[in-house]
Structures are given as C-alpha cells and as structure tokens.
C-alpha cells in the first residue's frame, strides 16, 4: 500500500479543490493529494511543522512554499500570543502566553509556555523582533579580538541561526532587524561607533545583511545623515524608526526613518513638546508610528502619572504629528504605587505593556488605548 | 418552477413530480453512493455539499444524484455529520449549543479509525463540504502533531526519499524541536 509520489509531484503542487482525478490515477484510494496535505499541515502547531520537514521531499517542499508561510501566519495571528523574554544567569528565556481577551472577566492566572533559551550576557543585546523572528547580538572574543555576532531566533520553532560577524574593528555596534513587506525580505542593519571619548559620536560603517540569500554577507551602505541611535527601533510597514542624536554634543534629538527596500535614511523631526525618554516609547499605532510619553517631568512613568500622551506620525515628509492625551484610570496609582515603569511594547489589541525597571520579578501592567482616536 | 406542459403520458410523471415539489414543504434529494447505497436527505442538508448546492442552483439536480467517488459507508458518515451541522451555532450568541456540538463532533471522530477519516477527507473534498473537511483535517493534524517523522510516514504511507545525509542535515537544523 505505497503512495506513488512521483505521480503527484508535477501538477499536484497547484492548489485545486477538484483533485478527485488523483484518486483515479492510483489504485490505492487512501492516498491524500498534495493540496489536502497542505490543508492538514496548515493546522499543525509551529513546532510540529519543523519536524514534518523530515518526512519526505514533497512535504519539505510544501512547508517551504512562501504561500504556506503566509497562510500559516495569517491563521495563527487570529490567536495572538504575547512573547516574553527574561534574562537569568547568562541565558535569555522565551515564553509565550495567550493574550487575554477580556481581562475584566478572566482574572485567573495565565501560565506561559516555555519555548527556548539562548546564551545572553552583559554584552548581549536584543536588536528587534518582527513577524515572529528575533535578532540578538553577542560579543565574542576570537584570537584576542572582540567581534559582534548577530543571531536570528524563532521562538515558536526553537530555531536559531547565527549570522556572519559585523564588519568592523570596533566594539560598539548597534543592530536592527527589519522587514520589507514588498520584496518579503528580512534584513539586519548595523552601525558602529568608536568607544573612546565622552559622548556618543555619530555612527559610521553602516552595513546591511539580507537574510534568505545563498551566501549571507554584510554590504556597506551610505548614510548621508550620520547620527547615533539612542534606543531600540520599531519596523512598521517597511520602514524602521528609531530615536537618534545628531552630532556628538549638540543634543539634537530626532527620529530616523530607514526605508528597508531602498536602504535610505531620512530624518523625521519631532513635534514640539515631544520629549521621549525611556527605552521603547515608539510603538506601532494602527500601522503608523506612535510615540508615547508620560506627562511627568522626566517622562518617567510611575504611580503618580496621571496621563499618557500619544503622538502619531501623520506625514513623515512634512514632519506632521497628531497628539492625543489619555487619562490613566484612578486605580493606576494604587496598582503601580512607587514602581518606575518602562513601556516595553504594544499588543495588537491596543494595550500598552509596561514593566518595572530592573526587577527580578516579571510583573506587567497594561492599559488600553482606545482605537481610532485619530482623524 | 412550474411546468405547465400538458403532453403525452410519458411526461405526466414529470408533471406529477413538479406538483409534488410544489406541495411538499422541503425537497428531498436522493444520493446514491458508488456501491449502490441510497440516502434520502433534506435539501437543506444536501446544500452543505457545495457541488450539490450548485447543481440545485443550476436546476440540474434531478431527484437522484449519483456520488461516484464515495462508498456508502463513508457517505452515511458524512450525511450524519451534515445533518448535525445544518445550522451552525454562533459562538458568541449561543455558547451552550456550540459546546454541545463540539462535544458531539469529538465523539463522532473518536469512533472512527484513521483510514476512515482519510476517506472522509477525500470525500468531503470531492463533495466540497468545507466544514467537515476542515474538521477532519484538524483531527488528522492533532493526531500527527506529536509524532516522529517515521510515524508520520507510516500513517500516510510515504516513502522516505531523503538520503541519510540529507535527513541528518534537516534534523540538525531542527535540533531544538526534537529536544522539545
């Protein structure tokens, strides 16, 4: 009772509902045509998909098809999960937990599932995450020289892919993981700066590595607007945004917009009154760049904070922003008390997630921003 | 809908049928399996099978429709499922009904062996019965999700066409998943 795979290979790779002809061609009525195998595989959890690549060459080719990946991502994004990472004793652990739909009704504890861990020390950095992939960099010492080695991780399958080291003799490297939705390519952008002297100098040695190509290698690119990245970036719709300082001591702070496809930099001026502190104050607000700050003096978010300001980038070329103020609920000061919080991210249901600075206990607060507040 | 042709005796049965269909509240459709078994079902149930629904729309559904690719035992299971799912309860509006139906579905597949489920998948695909196809596919997916590649090959009767080196290379790439 064997399946004759050779018969299936050529025309069965196109999806068609009327695949009954393939039943007639084989004596064995049990044989499942490729398009139905495709449907079954779409319903597997991510870990099982990786395992099924070993089943046969046909299955492996189905699972590597771009339309399979797209459909799988579309289906799994209907059940969003939150990805947590925390660091302990030289390792970074990844967990996921389902997003609570109605937190008022479901006050039970959520138990996260463990996915993978990677080595992580003081010199390691998380460089961004997009579409389920994460990028980290490690500093390793080889033959007396320090090298920055990036690594791509996929927590849902547990895979990790080390990349070639960044082309530099310098130790100070900042990298960003970005995605171009038009060419459907992932890239890593890196820049370096010298570590001597006071103040951060403008970066040089801007370089890009494109993932998914046969040989992975870094290409140097031009940046006609030298700057120094201040914090993590966020990639929205093929553009990477991050806060940066221009010029070593001038203190001009701006937002950099890097177009992933054309690999060009541009600056977006901040709006007056927009002073962003803290790690990840940039968020994706309904497909546009959003910047969140508190109403407090130094932008710190504590129990005393009464409102949050959301700036949304309306027009990058004209440097136009719209501003919205959200009052925090009165119980905020009881819940948060003396803790100092950083914004760590935004979920797909418009909740801002905040976490304590330097805490050994993972505690999360979230507050919801109403949708569609901009015209 | 109304054929008012009054012709010779040979046509009178057609007129009888037409009159009968006017007076009957619901049409019955007769499905005949490849091995000659007949099933009379309500039109509403038959409409769950898109190929039959199209035939009804195009008015070429006679009283009896032969289903050449499906045997009687499988067809009877499919009809059983279709009857239960004629009206799909809305998850938000009627949670109780949804839970009951889910539990019926679970008992339905529990009694079936894998070969039957495969046959159901093929038949549901032929009949274009989305709901059952999705459910049966999910059942198979849940069954194989924790199996090793060797076990999956056995289930699907697939030959391993990788060389030992190729297989080793893929396993290395997926080393994390095998360790769980």
Interface residues (C-beta under 8 A of the other chain):
Chain A: X1 X2 X3 X5 X17 X19 X20 X23 X28 X29 X30 X31 X32 X33 X36 X37 X39 X40 X41 X42 X43 X44 X45 X47 X48 X50 X51 X52 X53 X54 X55 X56 X57 X58 X59 X60 X116 X157 X158 X159 X160
Chain B: X69 X115 X118 X119 X121 X122 X125 X126 X128 X133 X134 X137 X138 X140 X141 X142 X144 X145 X146 X148 X149 X152 X153 X156 X157 X158 X159 X160 X161 X162 X167 X170 X171 X173 X174 X176 X177 X178 X179
